[in-house]
């Protein structure tokens, strides 16, 4: 029976891969469990207003929360530190079509990444648009489709369904570009191209990507890229030179780095609804790691109950012991409080 169950899990993982859902059981073993709780009824919506698929969450220095989500259309909602709805941002704006990520920088500017318009939009703290990267295809050109034949040109300022954005301490901008292109692009603080790593082709070798789905930048300017389709995190220095590779925490859908002084890396081995049932037992958890790749612990599992995670797509870790988590399939935002661990032994 044990051999049969092992075979079923293996077949499920293969089926997931064949269906295009990059999901893998983590290689790391004997990882300590981090006790945690989900704050009940944290997000408070106005009457008859609902969240859709929550693709990104982010907090500013005051603790306000942004949720970038998909429902009948793409919308960006702001909540206060207690989870009470404040207002909607960018209603009807040209750059909102199919949400993918929202981030807040060190100056409380709010950035959204929209894979439907191939644009990254920077708002100031008051909601005024300050910068746009990328270009939305004109309606007469038709929608941008994932290519099945020759890949599109690898252009400096044109994205192909981008996925995330981050910044180094100097304000340089890093974009993971994402579903059609498979690369990370570095721009200066004014949006001028500097360099890139990866290309418009999928690959499995170092410096190549298969759906770079998220990224985060540490205080030294190193860039951590969730190379989801290759089930690894590639770590680059500020010039996009490869420094390390972490391939033991499953298929990372989302990465987040806490601000410090001691910085932690969080990575979600998310579980989509469309995965076979057997995958729910081997995915869904979130890992807390040191920046050098040592695993501090993990928490959570696949599911839709409070305290479980179903397709985590956004994590805010501004407070490393109090995370804001956005989920696609569960249509929600959870506030997660991590409790002290009984052991501090790290693993790989």
C-alpha positions as CSV (number, residue, x, y, z in Angstrom):
1,X,0.0,0.0,0.0
2,X,2.8,2.4,0.9
3,X,4.5,1.7,-2.5
4,X,1.2,2.3,-4.2
5,X,0.7,5.7,-2.5
6,X,4.2,6.7,-3.3
7,X,3.6,5.9,-7.0
8,X,0.3,7.9,-6.9
9,X,2.1,10.9,-5.5
10,X,4.8,10.6,-8.2
11,X,2.2,10.3,-10.9
12,X,0.4,13.4,-9.5
13,X,3.6,15.4,-9.6
14,X,4.1,14.4,-13.2
15,X,0.6,15.3,-14.1
16,X,1.0,18.7,-12.5
17,X,4.1,19.3,-14.6
18,X,2.4,18.1,-17.8
19,X,-0.6,20.4,-17.1
20,X,1.7,23.4,-16.9
21,X,1.5,23.8,-13.1
22,X,5.1,24.0,-11.9
23,X,4.7,22.4,-8.6
24,X,7.1,20.1,-6.8
25,X,7.5,18.4,-3.4
26,X,10.2,20.1,-1.5
27,X,13.5,18.2,-1.2
28,X,14.2,19.5,2.3
29,X,13.5,17.0,5.0
30,X,13.0,17.2,8.8
31,X,12.2,20.9,8.6
32,X,11.0,22.3,11.9
33,X,7.4,23.4,12.0
34,X,6.8,27.0,13.0
35,X,3.7,27.5,15.1
36,X,1.4,30.2,13.8
37,X,-2.1,31.6,13.9
38,X,-4.3,33.4,11.4
39,X,-6.1,36.5,12.7
40,X,-9.8,35.8,12.3
41,X,-11.9,38.2,10.1
42,X,-8.9,40.5,9.6
43,X,-10.0,42.1,6.3
44,X,-13.2,44.1,6.6
45,X,-14.9,44.9,3.3
46,X,-17.7,47.4,2.6
47,X,-21.2,45.9,2.1
48,X,-21.5,44.1,-1.3
49,X,-17.8,44.6,-2.2
50,X,-15.7,41.5,-2.4
51,X,-12.2,40.4,-3.1
52,X,-11.4,38.3,-6.1
53,X,-8.2,36.3,-6.8
54,X,-5.7,38.1,-4.6
55,X,-2.5,38.3,-6.7
56,X,-0.5,40.7,-4.6
57,X,-0.4,42.2,-1.1
58,X,1.9,44.9,0.3
59,X,2.2,47.2,3.3
60,X,3.6,50.7,3.7
61,X,5.5,52.2,6.6
62,X,2.2,53.0,8.4
63,X,0.9,49.5,8.2
64,X,-1.7,50.2,5.5
65,X,-2.2,47.2,3.1
66,X,-2.8,47.1,-0.6
67,X,-4.4,44.1,-2.3
68,X,-4.2,43.8,-6.1
69,X,-6.8,41.4,-7.2
70,X,-8.8,40.0,-10.2
71,X,-12.6,39.8,-10.2
72,X,-14.9,41.2,-12.9
73,X,-12.0,43.4,-13.6
74,X,-8.6,44.1,-12.0
75,X,-8.8,46.3,-8.9
76,X,-6.4,47.7,-6.3
77,X,-7.8,48.2,-2.7
78,X,-6.2,49.9,0.3
79,X,-6.9,48.8,3.9
80,X,-5.7,50.4,7.1
81,X,-3.5,48.6,9.6
82,X,-6.6,47.0,11.2
83,X,-7.8,45.6,7.9
84,X,-10.6,48.1,7.4
85,X,-11.3,49.2,3.8
86,X,-10.0,52.7,3.0
87,X,-10.4,53.2,-0.7
88,X,-9.8,52.0,-4.2
89,X,-6.8,53.1,-6.3
90,X,-6.7,53.6,-10.0
91,X,-10.2,52.7,-11.0
92,X,-10.5,52.6,-14.7
93,X,-6.8,53.3,-15.3
94,X,-5.3,52.2,-18.6
95,X,-2.7,50.0,-17.1
96,X,-5.0,47.7,-15.1
97,X,-6.2,44.6,-17.0
98,X,-4.9,41.3,-15.4
99,X,-3.3,41.8,-11.9
100,X,-0.1,40.0,-10.9
101,X,1.7,41.9,-8.1
102,X,1.7,44.9,-5.9
103,X,4.8,46.2,-3.9
104,X,5.5,49.2,-1.8
105,X,9.1,50.7,-1.9
106,X,11.1,52.4,0.9
107,X,9.5,55.7,0.2
108,X,5.9,54.4,0.4
109,X,5.4,54.5,-3.4
110,X,3.0,51.8,-4.6
111,X,4.0,49.8,-7.6
112,X,1.7,47.4,-9.5
113,X,2.7,44.7,-12.0
114,X,0.0,43.9,-14.6
115,X,0.7,40.9,-16.8
116,X,-2.4,41.7,-18.9
117,X,-1.1,45.1,-20.1
118,X,2.7,44.3,-19.8
119,X,3.1,47.3,-17.6
120,X,4.6,48.3,-14.3
121,X,3.1,51.4,-12.8
122,X,4.5,53.5,-10.0
123,X,2.1,55.6,-7.8
124,X,3.2,58.1,-5.2
125,X,1.8,57.8,-1.7
126,X,-1.1,60.0,-2.7
127,X,-2.0,57.8,-5.7
128,X,-0.6,59.9,-8.6
129,X,1.1,58.0,-11.4
130,X,4.8,58.8,-11.4
131,X,6.3,56.3,-13.8
132,X,5.2,53.6,-16.3
133,X,7.5,50.8,-17.5
134,X,6.5,48.7,-20.5
135,X,3.7,49.2,-23.0
136,X,0.2,48.0,-23.3
137,X,-0.5,46.5,-26.8
138,X,-3.0,48.6,-28.8
139,X,-6.5,47.0,-29.2
140,X,-6.0,46.6,-32.9
141,X,-2.9,44.5,-32.3
142,X,-4.9,41.9,-30.2
143,X,-4.0,40.3,-26.9
144,X,-0.5,39.2,-26.2
145,X,-0.5,35.4,-26.3
146,X,2.0,32.9,-24.9
147,X,3.9,31.9,-28.1
148,X,3.7,28.3,-29.3
149,X,6.3,28.7,-32.1
150,X,9.1,31.2,-32.4
151,X,9.5,33.4,-29.3
152,X,9.0,37.2,-29.5
153,X,12.0,39.5,-29.8
154,X,13.9,40.1,-26.6
155,X,13.5,43.9,-26.3
156,X,14.8,46.2,-23.5
157,X,11.6,48.1,-22.7
158,X,8.8,45.7,-23.8
159,X,7.7,43.1,-21.4
160,X,6.0,39.7,-22.0
161,X,3.6,39.2,-19.1
162,X,5.8,40.5,-16.3
163,X,5.4,39.1,-12.8
164,X,7.2,41.2,-10.1
165,X,9.3,44.3,-9.3
166,X,11.9,45.1,-6.6
167,X,14.5,47.8,-5.8
168,X,18.0,47.9,-4.4
169,X,19.1,50.5,-1.8
170,X,20.2,52.9,-4.6
171,X,16.7,52.8,-6.2
172,X,17.6,50.7,-9.2
173,X,14.6,48.7,-10.4
174,X,14.5,45.0,-11.1
175,X,11.6,43.4,-13.1
176,X,10.9,39.6,-13.5
177,X,9.6,39.1,-17.0
178,X,7.9,36.3,-16.6
179,X,5.5,34.1,-18.7
180,X,6.5,34.9,-22.3
181,X,10.0,36.2,-21.7
182,X,12.1,34.4,-19.1
183,X,14.4,37.0,-17.8
184,X,15.1,39.6,-15.1
185,X,15.8,43.1,-16.2
186,X,17.6,45.9,-14.3
187,X,16.8,49.6,-14.8
188,X,18.1,52.6,-13.0
189,X,15.8,54.7,-10.8
190,X,14.6,56.7,-13.8
191,X,13.6,53.6,-15.8
192,X,16.7,53.5,-18.1
193,X,17.8,50.0,-19.1
194,X,21.1,48.7,-17.5
195,X,21.3,45.0,-18.1
196,X,19.4,41.7,-18.0
197,X,19.8,38.0,-17.2
198,X,17.9,35.3,-19.0
199,X,16.3,35.8,-22.4
200,X,13.1,35.2,-24.3
201,X,13.7,31.4,-24.2
202,X,13.0,29.0,-21.3
203,X,16.0,27.2,-20.0
204,X,17.2,24.9,-17.2
205,X,20.8,25.9,-17.0
206,X,22.3,28.5,-14.5
207,X,21.4,32.0,-15.6
208,X,18.3,30.7,-17.4
209,X,14.7,30.7,-16.2
210,X,11.5,28.8,-16.7
211,X,8.8,31.3,-15.6
212,X,10.6,33.7,-13.2
213,X,7.5,34.3,-11.1
214,X,8.6,36.6,-8.3
215,X,11.7,38.4,-7.0
216,X,13.0,40.1,-3.9
217,X,16.1,42.3,-3.2
218,X,18.1,42.3,0.1
219,X,19.9,45.2,1.8
220,X,23.1,44.5,-0.1
221,X,21.3,44.6,-3.4
222,X,21.4,40.9,-4.1
223,X,18.4,39.7,-6.2
224,X,16.5,36.5,-5.3
225,X,14.5,35.1,-8.2
226,X,11.7,32.6,-7.8
227,X,12.5,30.4,-10.9
228,X,9.2,28.6,-10.5
229,X,9.3,26.2,-13.5
230,X,12.7,25.0,-12.5
231,X,11.8,24.5,-8.8
232,X,14.6,26.7,-7.5
233,X,15.5,30.2,-6.3
234,X,18.5,31.7,-8.2
235,X,20.4,34.4,-6.3
236,X,22.3,37.1,-8.2
237,X,24.5,40.0,-7.1
238,X,23.6,43.5,-8.0
239,X,25.2,43.1,-11.4
240,X,23.1,40.0,-12.1
241,X,26.0,37.6,-11.6
242,X,24.9,34.3,-10.2
243,X,25.9,33.7,-6.5
244,X,23.8,30.8,-5.3
245,X,20.9,28.5,-6.1
246,X,18.4,27.0,-3.6
247,X,16.5,24.0,-5.0
248,X,15.2,22.4,-1.8
249,X,11.9,24.3,-1.1
250,X,9.7,23.1,-3.9
251,X,8.5,25.4,-6.7
252,X,8.5,29.0,-5.4
253,X,5.5,31.0,-6.5
254,X,6.3,34.0,-4.2
255,X,9.4,35.2,-2.4
256,X,9.7,38.0,0.1
257,X,12.6,39.4,2.2
258,X,12.0,41.1,5.5
259,X,13.7,44.6,6.0
260,X,16.0,43.6,8.8
261,X,18.2,44.3,10.7
262,X,18.3,40.5,10.4
263,X,16.7,39.7,7.1
264,X,14.8,36.5,6.3
265,X,13.7,35.0,3.0
266,X,10.2,33.6,2.7
267,X,9.2,31.3,-0.1
268,X,5.8,29.7,-0.9
269,X,5.5,26.3,-2.4
270,X,1.9,27.2,-3.4
271,X,-0.8,24.7,-4.4
272,X,-3.2,25.6,-7.2
273,X,-6.8,24.3,-7.2
274,X,-6.3,22.6,-10.5
275,X,-3.6,20.3,-9.1
276,X,-4.5,16.6,-8.6
277,X,-5.7,15.8,-5.1
278,X,-2.5,13.9,-4.2
279,X,-0.5,17.2,-4.5
280,X,-2.4,18.8,-1.6
281,X,-0.4,16.5,0.8
282,X,3.0,17.6,-0.5
283,X,2.6,21.3,-1.3
284,X,1.1,24.5,0.1
285,X,3.6,25.3,2.8
286,X,5.6,28.5,3.3
287,X,9.3,28.4,4.2
288,X,11.3,30.8,6.4
289,X,15.0,30.9,5.4
290,X,18.2,32.6,6.1
291,X,19.5,34.6,3.2
292,X,22.3,32.0,2.7
293,X,19.6,29.3,2.1
294,X,19.5,27.6,5.5
295,X,15.9,26.8,6.3
296,X,14.7,28.1,9.7
297,X,11.3,26.3,9.5
298,X,8.1,26.0,7.6
299,X,4.4,26.6,8.3
300,X,1.0,26.0,6.7
301,X,-0.4,23.4,4.3
302,X,-2.7,23.3,1.3
303,X,-6.4,24.0,2.0
304,X,-9.1,26.6,2.2
305,X,-9.8,26.7,6.0
306,X,-8.5,29.5,8.1
307,X,-4.8,29.0,8.6
308,X,-4.4,26.9,5.5
309,X,-3.1,28.3,2.1
310,X,-4.6,27.8,-1.3
311,X,-2.4,29.2,-4.1
312,X,-0.4,31.8,-2.2
313,X,0.5,34.5,-4.7
314,X,1.5,37.4,-2.5
315,X,3.4,37.7,0.8
316,X,4.2,40.9,2.7
317,X,6.9,40.3,5.3
318,X,7.6,43.9,6.4
319,X,7.2,42.4,9.9
320,X,9.0,39.0,9.8
321,X,6.7,37.7,12.6
322,X,3.5,39.0,11.1
323,X,2.9,38.3,7.5
324,X,0.1,39.4,5.1
325,X,-0.7,36.6,2.7
326,X,-2.8,36.9,-0.5
327,X,-4.3,33.8,-2.1
328,X,-5.8,33.2,-5.5
329,X,-8.1,30.2,-5.1
330,X,-9.4,31.2,-1.6
331,X,-10.2,34.8,-2.7
332,X,-8.8,36.2,0.5
333,X,-6.1,38.0,2.5
334,X,-4.9,36.4,5.8
335,X,-2.8,38.0,8.5
336,X,-0.4,35.4,9.8
337,X,1.3,35.6,13.2
338,X,4.3,33.4,13.7
339,X,5.0,32.1,17.2
340,X,8.4,31.4,18.8
341,X,9.8,28.0,17.7
342,X,10.9,25.4,20.2
343,X,14.0,24.7,18.2
344,X,16.2,27.1,16.1
345,X,18.1,24.4,14.3
346,X,18.3,25.2,10.6
347,X,18.4,22.7,7.8
348,X,19.1,22.5,4.1
